[in-house]
Amino acid sequence: VQLVESGGGLVRPGGSLRLSCAASGDIFRVGAMSWVRQTPEKGSEWLATINDNGYHTNYPASLKGRFTISRDNSKNMLFLPLNGLEPADTGAYYCASGPGRAQVVPPRRLWGRGTQVTVSS
């Protein structure tokens, strides 16, 4: 399954963006999916995972409450609204097949091409 992210851009601190990820195939068959990001400060960072039917989600404790992952299996889409953005959130955001957990991201080969988020005044 190929993944293509969109929705990134330049936003002021405190602003919002809604990231989307379009999959070329049936994401229900993929199972769990995740969002990760790469920033200059932290490198690769796991942001969220959602299970195959969308009923269960998981986030790192440091980000819980800020981002909410969702999926629409009927459209093969994954979403991540970003609210209250800060300059430290600047980076490349990727959707990925498979689960992540604290300090563990899905293998790089399972990521999409990414979308850049820049938070600056």
LOMARVEX-213466 format. One line per 3 residues: number of its first residue (from 1); their letters; for each residue x, y, z of N, C-alpha, C. Coordinates in nm, 2 decimals, decimal comma, padded with zeros to 4 digits, always signed. Each point is the difference from the previous one (the first is absolute). Last residue first. Example, Ala and Ser with C-alpha at 12.3 -4.5 7.8 and 13.67 -1.06 7.14 Angstrom:
2
2 = SA = +01,28/-00,22/+00,71/+00,09/+00,11/+00,00/-00,08/+00,11/+00,08 ~ +00,03/-00,57/-00,01/-00,09/+00,12/+00,00/+00,09/+00,12/+00,00
//
This chain:
121
121 = SSV = +00,61/+03,25/+01,34/-00,07/+00,13/-00,01/+00,06/+00,09/-00,10 ~ -00,04/-00,56/+00,02/+00,09/+00,11/+00,02/-00,08/+00,13/-00,01 ~ +00,01/-00,56/-00,09/-00,07/+00,08/+00,10/+00,10/+00,12/+00,03
118 = TVQ = -00,07/-00,42/-00,39/+00,09/+00,11/+00,05/-00,09/+00,09/+00,09 ~ -00,01/-00,52/-00,26/-00,07/+00,09/+00,09/+00,10/+00,10/+00,05 ~ -00,03/-00,38/-00,43/+00,07/+00,09/+00,09/-00,09/+00,09/+00,07
115 = TGR = -00,05/-00,52/-00,20/-00,05/+00,14/-00,02/+00,07/+00,09/+00,10 ~ +00,07/-00,55/-00,23/+00,01/+00,11/+00,10/-00,06/+00,13/-00,05 ~ +00,04/-00,48/-00,18/+00,10/+00,10/-00,04/+00,01/+00,12/+00,09
112 = GWL = -00,17/-00,48/+00,19/-00,02/+00,07/-00,12/+00,11/+00,10/-00,03 ~ +00,09/-00,46/+00,28/-00,05/+00,13/+00,01/-00,04/+00,06/-00,14 ~ +00,21/-00,43/+00,13/-00,15/+00,00/+00,00/-00,06/+00,13/+00,01
109 = RRP = +00,48/-00,10/+00,00/-00,05/-00,04/-00,13/-00,15/+00,00/+00,00 ~ +00,24/+00,10/+00,40/+00,00/+00,11/-00,09/-00,06/-00,04/-00,13 ~ -00,15/-00,25/+00,46/+00,12/+00,00/-00,10/-00,02/+00,11/-00,10
106 = PVV = -00,26/+00,09/+00,45/+00,00/-00,11/-00,10/+00,12/+00,01/-00,09 ~ +00,08/+00,18/+00,49/-00,09/+00,04/-00,12/+00,00/-00,12/-00,09 ~ +00,12/+00,12/+00,55/+00,01/-00,10/-00,11/-00,10/+00,05/-00,11
103 = QAR = +00,04/+00,22/+00,43/+00,14/-00,01/-00,05/+00,02/-00,11/-00,11 ~ -00,46/-00,03/+00,22/+00,10/+00,10/+00,05/+00,14/-00,04/-00,05 ~ -00,34/-00,20/-00,31/-00,01/+00,02/+00,14/+00,11/+00,09/+00,05
100 = GPG = -00,29/-00,20/-00,48/+00,11/+00,06/+00,06/-00,02/+00,00/+00,15 ~ -00,21/-00,29/-00,47/-00,01/+00,08/+00,13/+00,13/+00,05/+00,04 ~ -00,18/-00,08/-00,52/+00,04/-00,07/+00,12/+00,00/+00,09/+00,12
97 = SAC = +00,05/+00,22/-00,48/-00,07/-00,13/+00,03/+00,06/-00,06/+00,12 ~ +00,00/+00,54/-00,09/+00,07/-00,12/-00,02/-00,09/-00,12/+00,03 ~ +00,06/+00,58/-00,10/-00,09/-00,11/+00,04/+00,08/-00,13/-00,03
94 = YYA = +00,22/+00,51/+00,10/-00,02/-00,12/-00,08/-00,11/-00,09/+00,06 ~ +00,26/+00,53/+00,01/-00,10/-00,09/+00,06/-00,03/-00,11/-00,10 ~ +00,41/+00,39/+00,13/-00,07/-00,08/-00,11/-00,08/-00,10/+00,07
91 = GTD = +00,11/+00,48/+00,24/+00,07/-00,12/-00,05/-00,08/-00,06/-00,11 ~ -00,08/+00,35/+00,45/+00,05/+00,01/-00,14/+00,07/-00,12/-00,03 ~ -00,18/+00,12/+00,43/-00,07/-00,10/-00,08/+00,05/+00,00/-00,14
88 = APE = +00,15/+00,31/+00,33/+00,06/-00,13/+00,02/-00,07/-00,11/-00,08 ~ -00,18/+00,45/+00,02/+00,12/-00,01/-00,09/+00,07/-00,14/+00,02 ~ -00,51/-00,01/+00,10/+00,11/+00,08/+00,06/+00,12/-00,01/-00,10
85 = LGN = -00,59/-00,08/+00,01/+00,14/-00,03/-00,05/+00,10/+00,10/+00,06 ~ -00,50/-00,13/+00,06/+00,09/+00,06/+00,09/+00,14/-00,02/-00,04 ~ -00,28/-00,35/-00,23/-00,05/+00,12/+00,06/+00,10/+00,06/+00,10
82 = LPL = -00,09/-00,38/-00,43/+00,11/+00,06/+00,08/-00,06/+00,13/+00,06 ~ -00,20/-00,49/-00,23/-00,02/+00,14/+00,02/+00,11/+00,05/+00,10 ~ -00,03/-00,44/-00,33/+00,06/+00,05/+00,13/-00,02/+00,15/+00,01
79 = FLM = -00,16/-00,49/-00,30/-00,01/+00,14/+00,03/+00,08/+00,03/+00,13 ~ -00,10/-00,38/-00,45/+00,05/+00,01/+00,14/+00,01/+00,15/+00,03 ~ -00,26/-00,35/-00,39/+00,06/+00,12/+00,04/+00,03/+00,00/+00,15
76 = NKS = -00,27/-00,28/-00,35/+00,15/-00,03/+00,02/+00,08/+00,12/+00,03 ~ -00,49/-00,06/-00,03/+00,07/+00,09/-00,09/+00,15/-00,03/+00,00 ~ -00,29/-00,24/+00,28/-00,08/+00,00/-00,12/+00,07/+00,09/-00,11
73 = NDR = +00,17/-00,03/+00,45/+00,03/-00,11/-00,08/-00,08/-00,01/-00,13 ~ +00,17/+00,39/+00,33/-00,12/-00,03/-00,07/+00,03/-00,11/-00,10 ~ +00,22/+00,22/+00,49/+00,01/-00,06/-00,13/-00,14/-00,02/-00,06
70 = SIT = +00,33/+00,30/+00,41/-00,13/-00,07/-00,04/+00,03/-00,06/-00,14 ~ +00,26/+00,27/+00,46/+00,01/-00,08/-00,12/-00,14/-00,06/-00,03 ~ +00,18/+00,44/+00,29/-00,10/-00,11/+00,00/+00,00/-00,07/-00,14
67 = FRG = +00,32/+00,36/+00,36/-00,04/-00,05/-00,13/-00,10/-00,11/+00,01 ~ +00,13/+00,22/+00,39/+00,03/+00,11/-00,10/-00,05/-00,05/-00,13 ~ -00,03/-00,27/+00,39/-00,09/+00,11/+00,01/+00,02/+00,10/-00,10
64 = KLS = +00,41/-00,31/+00,13/-00,14/-00,04/+00,02/-00,09/+00,13/+00,02 ~ +00,49/-00,05/-00,06/-00,08/+00,07/-00,10/-00,15/-00,03/+00,02 ~ +00,36/-00,18/+00,28/+00,04/+00,14/-00,02/-00,10/+00,08/-00,09
61 = APY = -00,03/-00,48/+00,08/-00,05/+00,08/+00,11/+00,03/+00,15/-00,02 ~ -00,07/-00,31/-00,43/+00,11/+00,01/+00,11/-00,06/+00,09/+00,11 ~ -00,35/-00,29/-00,27/+00,08/+00,12/-00,02/+00,11/+00,00/+00,10
58 = NTH = -00,44/-00,31/-00,25/+00,11/+00,01/+00,10/+00,09/+00,11/-00,04 ~ -00,53/-00,25/-00,10/+00,11/+00,09/-00,04/+00,10/+00,00/+00,12 ~ -00,47/-00,28/-00,21/+00,10/+00,01/+00,10/+00,12/+00,09/-00,05
55 = YGN = -00,39/-00,10/-00,26/-00,06/+00,01/+00,13/+00,11/+00,02/+00,11 ~ +00,04/-00,08/-00,50/-00,01/+00,14/+00,04/-00,05/+00,02/+00,15 ~ +00,11/-00,41/-00,29/-00,14/+00,05/-00,01/-00,02/+00,14/+00,06
52 = DNI = +00,44/-00,21/+00,00/-00,06/-00,02/-00,14/-00,14/+00,06/-00,01 ~ +00,31/+00,23/+00,36/-00,01/-00,14/-00,04/-00,08/-00,01/-00,13 ~ +00,34/+00,41/+00,16/-00,14/-00,04/+00,00/-00,02/-00,14/-00,05
49 = TAL = +00,41/+00,38/+00,20/-00,04/-00,13/-00,07/-00,15/-00,02/+00,02 ~ +00,41/+00,43/+00,05/-00,13/-00,06/+00,03/-00,02/-00,13/-00,08 ~ +00,42/+00,27/+00,04/-00,10/+00,09/+00,04/-00,13/-00,07/+00,05
46 = WES = +00,58/-00,08/-00,06/-00,14/-00,06/-00,01/-00,10/+00,09/+00,06 ~ +00,50/+00,13/-00,21/-00,09/+00,00/+00,12/-00,13/-00,06/-00,03 ~ +00,55/+00,10/-00,19/-00,13/-00,06/-00,03/-00,08/-00,02/+00,13
43 = GKE = +00,35/+00,38/+00,04/+00,00/-00,11/-00,10/-00,13/-00,05/-00,03 ~ +00,11/+00,38/+00,30/-00,03/-00,14/+00,05/+00,02/-00,11/-00,10 ~ +00,09/+00,48/-00,09/+00,03/-00,02/+00,14/-00,01/-00,15/+00,04
40 = PTQ = -00,12/+00,16/-00,44/+00,14/+00,01/+00,02/+00,04/-00,04/+00,14 ~ -00,42/-00,24/-00,20/+00,03/+00,14/+00,03/+00,15/+00,01/+00,03 ~ -00,42/-00,34/-00,20/+00,14/+00,02/+00,01/+00,03/+00,14/+00,02
37 = RVW = -00,45/-00,36/+00,08/+00,06/+00,12/-00,06/+00,15/+00,00/+00,02 ~ -00,48/-00,34/-00,03/+00,13/+00,02/+00,06/+00,05/+00,14/-00,06 ~ -00,48/-00,34/+00,05/+00,07/+00,12/-00,05/+00,13/+00,01/+00,08
34 = SMA = -00,32/-00,46/-00,13/+00,06/+00,10/+00,09/+00,04/+00,13/-00,07 ~ -00,31/-00,52/-00,01/+00,07/+00,11/-00,07/+00,04/+00,11/+00,10 ~ -00,21/-00,56/-00,03/+00,04/+00,12/+00,07/+00,08/+00,10/-00,09
31 = GVR = -00,21/-00,34/-00,30/-00,01/-00,01/+00,14/+00,03/+00,13/+00,07 ~ -00,04/-00,17/-00,48/+00,13/+00,04/+00,05/+00,00/-00,02/+00,15 ~ -00,40/-00,06/-00,24/+00,09/-00,12/+00,00/+00,14/+00,04/+00,05
28 = FID = -00,31/+00,34/-00,03/-00,05/-00,09/+00,10/+00,09/-00,12/+00,00 ~ +00,06/+00,33/-00,33/+00,08/+00,02/+00,12/-00,05/-00,09/+00,12 ~ +00,01/-00,03/-00,55/-00,09/-00,02/+00,11/+00,07/+00,01/+00,13
25 = GSA = +00,23/+00,25/-00,41/-00,07/-00,12/+00,01/-00,09/+00,00/+00,12 ~ +00,28/+00,37/-00,13/-00,03/-00,06/-00,13/-00,08/-00,12/+00,01 ~ +00,00/+00,43/+00,35/+00,07/-00,13/-00,03/-00,05/-00,05/-00,13
22 = ACS = +00,05/+00,50/+00,27/-00,08/-00,08/-00,09/+00,08/-00,13/-00,03 ~ -00,03/+00,40/+00,40/+00,09/-00,10/-00,06/-00,09/-00,09/-00,09 ~ +00,01/+00,52/+00,28/-00,07/-00,11/-00,06/+00,10/-00,09/-00,06
19 = LRL = -00,03/+00,44/+00,38/+00,07/-00,08/-00,09/-00,09/-00,12/-00,04 ~ -00,08/+00,51/+00,19/-00,06/-00,13/+00,00/+00,08/-00,08/-00,11 ~ +00,09/+00,46/+00,34/+00,01/-00,06/-00,13/-00,07/-00,13/+00,01
16 = SGG = +00,07/+00,50/+00,30/-00,05/-00,14/-00,02/+00,02/-00,04/-00,14 ~ +00,21/+00,40/+00,39/-00,08/-00,03/-00,11/-00,03/-00,15/-00,01 ~ +00,30/+00,23/+00,31/-00,14/+00,00/+00,04/-00,10/-00,04/-00,11
13 = PRV = +00,45/+00,21/-00,16/-00,01/-00,07/+00,13/-00,15/+00,01/+00,05 ~ +00,05/+00,03/-00,53/+00,05/+00,08/+00,12/-00,02/-00,08/+00,12 ~ +00,08/-00,21/-00,50/-00,10/+00,04/+00,09/+00,06/+00,08/+00,12
10 = LGG = +00,08/-00,28/-00,52/+00,06/+00,10/+00,10/-00,12/+00,06/+00,08 ~ -00,01/-00,51/-00,21/+00,02/+00,14/-00,05/+00,06/+00,09/+00,11 ~ -00,27/-00,53/-00,14/+00,10/+00,08/+00,07/+00,01/+00,14/-00,06
7 = GSE = -00,28/-00,36/-00,17/-00,06/+00,08/+00,11/+00,10/+00,08/+00,07 ~ +00,04/-00,51/-00,24/-00,03/+00,14/-00,04/-00,05/+00,08/+00,12 ~ +00,25/-00,53/-00,18/-00,05/+00,10/+00,10/-00,03/+00,13/-00,06
4 = VLQ = +00,03/-00,54/-00,16/+00,03/+00,14/-00,04/-00,07/+00,10/+00,10 ~ +00,15/-00,57/-00,09/-00,06/+00,10/+00,09/+00,04/+00,14/-00,05 ~ -00,05/-00,56/-00,18/+00,08/+00,13/+00,00/-00,08/+00,10/+00,07
1 = V = +00,02/-00,56/+00,03/-00,08/+00,12/+00,00/+00,09/+00,12/+00,00
//
